[in-house]
Amino acid sequence: MNGTNVIRAAQSASPAPANGLSGPSGPSLRLKQIQDYQILARVRLKERLNGSPTSATLYDLLMRDQLTAIKRQPHA
């Protein structure tokens, strides 16, 4: 059951980097990307604390991708 939840969470979180490349730009997009990153960080911490290293590793990768997208956006 936990694996299903992780996949759903990952699917909802993964479109954010793609939006950063082709969507609207500016401070609002950057703020949204940072908020998404914070959500990923909270979920990753919960996965680590629950003893699910595979799921936590998945979130590590998603967080890295999200951080890359944030860095590509111009600063406000």
C-alpha positions in Angstrom: 0.0 0.0 0.0 2.8 2.4 0.8 4.3 1.9 -2.6 1.1 3.0 -4.2 1.0 6.2 -2.2 4.6 7.0 -3.2 3.8 6.6 -6.9 0.7 8.8 -6.6 2.7 11.5 -4.7 5.6 11.2 -7.2 3.2 11.6 -10.2 1.7 14.7 -8.7 5.1 16.2 -8.0 6.9 15.4 -11.2 5.2 17.7 -13.7 6.6 20.8 -11.9 10.1 20.7 -13.5 8.5 20.4 -17.0 6.4 23.5 -16.3 9.6 25.4 -15.4 10.9 24.9 -18.9 7.9 25.7 -21.0 5.4 27.5 -18.8 5.0 31.0 -17.6 8.1 32.5 -15.9 8.6 35.0 -13.2 8.4 35.2 -9.4 5.1 33.3 -9.1 6.5 30.2 -10.9 9.6 30.3 -8.9 7.6 30.5 -5.7 5.4 27.6 -6.8 8.5 25.5 -7.5 10.0 26.3 -4.1 6.8 25.3 -2.4 6.7 22.1 -4.4 10.3 21.4 -3.3 9.3 22.0 0.4 6.5 19.5 0.0 8.8 16.9 -1.4 11.2 17.5 1.4 8.5 16.9 4.0 7.3 13.7 2.3 10.9 12.5 2.0 11.5 13.0 5.7 8.4 11.0 6.5 9.5 8.2 4.3 12.9 8.1 5.9 11.4 8.1 9.4 9.0 5.3 8.4 12.0 3.2 7.4 11.3 3.2 3.7 14.7 3.8 2.1 13.5 3.0 -1.5 10.7 5.6 -1.3 13.0 8.1 0.3 15.5 7.6 -2.5 12.8 8.3 -5.0 12.0 11.6 -3.3 15.8 12.4 -3.3 15.7 12.2 -7.0 12.5 14.2 -7.4 14.0 16.9 -5.1 17.2 17.0 -7.1 15.1 17.5 -10.3 13.0 20.2 -8.7 16.0 22.0 -7.4 17.5 22.0 -10.9 14.3 23.5 -12.2 14.4 26.2 -9.5 17.9 27.1 -10.4 17.0 27.6 -14.0 14.4 30.2 -13.2 15.5 33.8 -13.1 15.5 35.4 -9.6 12.7 37.7 -8.7 
